[in-house]
Amino acid sequence: MPASASALWTTKAGATILDSAQDIFASSEMVIKRKELQLSEWTQLRENQILFTCPHLVPDPEQAKVLLKPGCTAIA
């Protein structure tokens, strides 16, 4: 399926395609990531935002502290 047809299909289904991860974090109530957060994404979390991801908190306790700061709900 051409990219334009795919974009049309997702828009009709109610999805919005955004240009950057920054736009996604800024406008989403819930962020679902297949991988753990990247350092550049830690500061983009905000209060009452839901994060569903696979964090590796045991070897990276700093990431656990960062997840607590903004008051988001993080689900592993």
N, C-alpha and C positions, 0 to 999 in steps of 0.2 A: 504494500500500500504506500503510495507517495506520501511524503511528510505532510503536505498540505491537506490530503484526504484524512490522514490520521488526526491532525489538529482540528479539522472540521467535525469529525466524529466525536472526539472528546469534548468539544465545546457543546455540541448538541446533547451530550450525556450529562452536562452540568459541570464539567471540569474547566478549570482555567489554567492555561499554560503560562508560567512565569519565566522570566529571563535569568534569574539568579537565585542561589540559595538564600541570599540576603532578603530578596523579595518574598520568598517562601516563609522564612522565619518571621518576617515582619507582619505578614497578613494571615497567618494560619493559627487556628486555635489548637490544632493537633498536628504534630510533625511525626511521621513514621519513617524511620531510617533502617535500612538493612544492615548497616555497619555502625560502629561506634561514632560518636561525635568527633569531628576534627577540631583542633585548637581554635581555628578561625570561627567555628560555630558556637563555642562555649559562651561567648559574650552576647550572642544574639537571642538567647533564651530570655523569656520574660515571665512575669508573674501570671499565674493561672493558665499558662500554656501547658499542653500535655505533650510529652515526648515519649514515644514508643520506639525503643532501640535495643541494641545488644551491647551495653557498656561493659568494659572490662575494668571493673572498679578495684579488684584485689591488687593487681600489679600497678594500678594508677590511682592512689587515694586522692590525689589532687583533683581528679575528675569528679570524684564523689563530692568534694567540698564545693566545686564549681556548680554542680547540679543543685545543691541546697541553696545557694545564694539568691537566685532570682525568684524563688517561690513557685517554680514550675512543678508539675507532677511528672515524675519520670518512671516509666514502666519498663521493666526488662523482660 
